[in-house]
Amino acid sequence: MKNLSPEVEKTLDAICALGCDVVSADINALQKGELRPEYQSLDEMQRASLLHELQSIMSVYEGKCR
């Protein structure tokens, strides 16, 4: 992880703990600008950081959950 704010790190950890399907759904929602309970407290810049980190994590799976 890069230099993320504590709020983004906490949110990232919480989302990842929910599993691959939730991570994928949150990536799609973030790309559409939708708010979801998992990250609604983050501001726009924090959500952009969260999206980038989630995409980076999921790139290992080539877009497919196992």
N, C-alpha and C positions, 0 to 999 in steps of 0.2 A: 504494500500500500504506500501511496505517496503521502505527502504531508497533508493529511485530511484533518478537518476540525473534529473535535471529540463527538459532536452531534452526528456528523456524517459517519464516522467510524462505528458508533453505537448502532445507528440505523442499518448500516451495511451488514454488520454482524447479525443483527436481528432478522433481516430479510434472508440472508444466506441460511440461517438456522431453520427457516421455514421450508427450504427445499427448492429443487431445481424448477419445478413448475411455477412456484410463486415468484422466483427470481425472473423467469422468462416473462411472466405476466406483468411484473413491475417494470421491466425494461420496456415492454410495449406501451404501457401506460405513460411512462416518463417521456417516451418519444412523441406521444400524442399530446403531451402537456396536461394529462389528467392527474388529479390528486387521488391518492389512496391513503388509507389510514396509516400504513407503515411509514410514510415519509411526509405526511401533510404538514408537519411542524417545521420542515426545512424551507429555507428561502430558495429563490430561483437559482442562485449560484451554487448553493449546496446540493440542490437536486441535479444540476448539471454534473457536479463532481460525482455524485452517487451513480448517475447513469453511466458515466465513463468507467467507473470502477466495476460496476456490475457487468458491463459489456466486456471488460478486460477479463474478468473471472470466467464468464461464459464462453469466451473465445477458445478456451481449452477444450470445451465440449463440442465445438463446431456447431453450435446452435441446437444441439440435440440433448435432451435430458436422458439420463440412463436410469 
